[in-house]
Every structure is written in structure tokens, then in C-alpha cells.
Amino acid sequence: MTGQVSAVTRLPAGLGLLLLLCWAAQVEFPLKTAAQDPERPASPSVAGLSARTRAWRLVEEAARDRDREKRAKVLRALGLLGTEPRAVELAEAGLNDKEPEVRAAAARVLGEMGSLKSVPKLVAASADKKISVAVAAAHSLLVLKSNLGYETYYEIMTGERKSGGMIEQQWDELKDPKKATEFAFEQGIGFIPYAGAAFEAIQMLTKKDPSPIRASAAAALANDPDPRSGVALVRAVNDKNWIVRVAVLRALAMRGDRESWSAIEAATHDGKDEVRFAAAVAILKLTTDVKIANLAAEPLQARTTLQISTGSRGQERSAR
């Protein structure tokens, strides 16, 4: 240390004093920590805590915003958080919002979050008179493995409850083309069997024609174990709307009900190409099942020849 001081004293007076002071400052005073120096970035743990607080504030304020679109948007974003209690609480609160757009967003995201504790509240939401809310809640119930969601889809497709009586749904919220499009796209509803049918389906919704939504309900009933849904689907093979008929045929093929065979075969004579093709593919799907393939040997009322493939064999049926 004496040598270092001597070296400094041999420098010009002003410069030597300056260097000596700098050297003393480094020895006596350690460098400031990040917490002491506001110009330096905080440690990850401190920065993360602060950012998390700000993020929750942003989310919660948006959930209370006067703008209904903002409330709906922030609820849709919560799905990434899973069953985080604070997020689930926000989503469940959204089920009671005065705007159907927000209630639908809340119902949808609770399924995405996997919130099993929210099932009773989703069941209540599935009875909402606004169709977007009812279908979003039903969808989430099925995502959460609750068969109660099928009840809503049955009611939407048939217009009646399984227990009897008619239902009353309000379709007025879909008269705006923008809302109808958002409804079909964001909620994942509206059965669009082919890309070319998308515009037609949106037009139906804006005219308060629930056919695309009824078709979506029919598609959902493909996995409903209740035999009453199978009976309702068979009746709907003759629905006046072709989009519904296509969805019904696909659902019946997925269910594999023996009782649906005649109705599906009859649909191969439908006046709409999409329906005929869906019926033919449904028959091919059904005949891949060995048990149902035996039906190919039974007499069927048909006006044309139909080639039925059963694995490696084909059987040709001619009308009488």
C-alpha cells in the first residue's frame, strides 16, 4: 500500500490527489446493490413480483371496465391460467354480467381452464335465454366431462326438453352479421360441413335462422349415450335445412345405432348433393363395424344400386 501511495505522490499534484481519492473510494465503499441503485435493473425475483402485481391489476381492471368488449376480451384470455383460483373467480363472476357477450366468454373460458368446481354454475348458464351463452356453457360442460351439456344441445336441435315441454331461446343477438360471425368463429359453434357453406351459414344466422346452430348441436349429440338423442337424430334426417341433415347423418354414423340404418340409406336419394354424399360416407363408416356390416345382407328399400364395402368384400344391392 505504501508503494502505491508513493507512486501517486510522484504524479502531478492535482492528478495524484484525484487518483488517490478514487482508489480510497473503491476500498472503503463497495459497489451499490441493485436495490440501492435505481438506475440498475432489479433482480429477476423483485422485477417478477412487481410485474405480476401490475398484470393482475390490468386484468382485474379490464374485467370491471365499462366497455363490454374489453370485459369479454380479458375473460377469453384467462384460459392460459388454468384453475388458478383468482382467475376462476373472475371468470365465474363474468357469468353474471349483464351483457350476453361477456357471459358467453366467461362460460367458454371456464371449460378451457378445466374448472370442475364451476360445473354447477355452468349448468345454470346453459339455461340462459341468450343462445350464445347457453351453447358456450354446454360446450364447456362437455369439455369438463359432464353429460349435462348434452341436455342443452338436445334442446337446441329439437326445440324441446328431454323431460317434455318447449324451450324458448332468443336469437335476436345474431341479427348483426358481425355478431353472427363472431358467434360461429369464437365460440366454435355453427356447423360448417364445407368451406363453401360458411357464407350461407352466416346468412342464416343473421336472418335468425338457427339451422347452423342446430346442426352444431346435432354434431355434439354424436357422443350422447342417451338413446333419446339417437331417436331425435333419426327424426332430423328429414330436416328442412340441408346443413342440419348433413350434421345429423355424420352424428348417426359416429353413434353406430342400428336403428338409424334405414334413415341413412334413404338419405342417399336426397335432392342435395352434400346430403347424398354424407349419407353414402355414413354407410361406409357404419359397414366398417363387423356387427353392423351384417345389415348389408338385409333387404332395404332402395331405388338405385348401392355399392357397400365391407372390408375386403363388396355387396351390390339392387332395388326391386
Secondary structure, 3 states (H helix, E strand, C coil): CHHHHHHHHCCCHHHHHHHHHHHHHHHHCCCCCCCCCCCCCCCHHHHHHHHHHHHHHHHHHHHCCCCHHHHHHHHHHHHHHCCCHHHHHHHHHHCCCCCHHHHHHHHHHHHHHCCHHHHHHHHHHCCCCEHHHHHHHHHHHHHCCCCHHHHHHHHHHHCECCCCCECCCECHHHCCHHHHHHHHHHCCCCCCCCHHHHHHHHHHHHCCCCHHHHHHHHHHHHHCCCHHHHHHHHHHHHCCCHHHHHHHHHHHHHHCCHHHHHHHHHHHHCCCHHHHHHHHHHHHHHCCCHHHHHHHHCCCCCCCCEEEEECCEEEEECCC
